[in-house]
Amino acid sequence: MVDPTGPDRPVDGDDDVPHRGGSTMRTGLRTWISTGGTVALTLGLAASAAVDVPGGGQSTERGRGGPPTARNVVLVVGDGLGVAARDAIRLATVGQDGRLAMDALRHAGWTRTDSADPVEAVTDSAASATAFATGVRTYNGAVSVDVEGTPVTTLLEHAQRARKATGLVTTAQVTDATPAAFGAHVADRADQSEIARQYVEVTRPDVILGGGEDWWYPEGDEGAHPDDPDDPRPEVSRSTAGDLVARAEAVGYDHVTTAEELAATRSGRILGLFANEEMFEQAPEGQGDEYEPTVPLATMTAKALDVLSRDRQGFFLLVEEEGVDEMAHANNAALAIRAGQALDETVDLVRDFADRHPGTLVVVVGDHETGGLAVENVDVEDESGDTGSTEPSVTQSVEDGPFTVAGSDLQFTVDWTTGSHTGGATPLTAQGPGADRLARTQHSTDVFDVLRDALGGRR
């Protein structure tokens, strides 16, 4: 079991059970030991690594008859990125004959995202991220614990046991559901200060970059980003575990708060907090919406790749663009597309890195669909929203656009069916060692299996 207050580090147990259904799951992480102890781990790593060939190919080398292993694994999550959102981004940015960087990856498939929640049929980000991070289906709101609340080993922890460097990059709070599922274990995703504490005292990723400074400082300590009590959503410091930035610095993190500080640091362990909460303002059009991160996702990702690639054993990196999801919740197609463009620019950067560093597995996937987004022709007779309503939840759902199809005279609109998540499968593209195993229909737990194997993890 886990001492939720102590600086413990996880050790794999031997009690795996089937995890595809909701009733029996991998219980995984049963034994924890003090960080002061000494643990001998026999990793059984493959004797040879699969080599990725520039241009998207890969060798067929396999260690000891098993699946190919990768030196580096980069998982890029477009939060809320369904197939229609991906096509809206394509049409608006590169046109019908263009190709997104995420669509240029060699292998393509899709993922089912059902959680094991006993009440809700559609997943939230926490349960979905837990499935990708641990191979376990769990209830909505859970962060890398199973339905009984037992912590389960994450890909980040598998990577650390393979002596690889690790990193988390997001435009959300660094303690939000998706990054949290790779670096922490809590029963409730809202416990963000506990997630931050576990980053600092338990899992210690080498690089942590994003927003969410409010969860690191206690009430009354504004930190580097002034609090805004007039914001419709509270933006005030609220750490329940004291000054977690000071504790991070005490264990070796270089704390940076601006793009200039991020560029200047030469540390191998970085905590970058660049906003109070998310690195944007999610709202319907004209109601305070903004997507202008002070440090773009591509900039944060480039720094993480630079730092993590210094490790001789390779690395695992989680990159998340949260803006697609949050803007879709607000039925704000213009900024959902802009966030998607930022995501694709980041994927292009990661692809370039992979081409220059053979043996890098790159996977791009959505954790769920948001908004029930549909791409439609411009048609004034086909407006599904109630333009006469004054109810915000109704008025924000009217069609957005028209948007111009890049490189043409054509236009399209974006229509919405909800401000919530939907149960549609999400597209996945990948290249590198083991990527061919993802060219299928699968559950997000199956994606975990491939990434764990690529990291040289225990089968």
Secondary structure, DSSP 8 states (H G I E B T S, - for coil): ---TTS-EEEE--S-----SSSSS------EEEETTS---------SS---EETTTEE----GGGS----SEEEEEEETT--HHHHHHHHHHHT-TT---TTTSSSEEEEEE-----SS-SS--HHHHHHHHHHS----TT-BSB-TTS-B---HHHHHHHTT-EEEEEEEEETTSHHHHHHH--BS-TT-HHHHHHHIIIII--SEEEEE-GGGTS-TT--TTS--BTTSSS-B----SSS-HHHHHHHTT-EEE-SHHHHHH---SSEEEE-SSSSSSB--STTTT-B---SS-HHHHHHHHHHHHTTSTT-EEEEEEE-HHHHHHHTT-HHHHHHHHHHHHHHHHHHHHHHHHSTTEEEEEEESSEETT-EEE---TT---S-TT---HHHHTTS-EEEEE-TTSS-EEEEE-S-SSEE---EEEEEESTTGGGGSSEEEHHHHHHHHHHHTT---
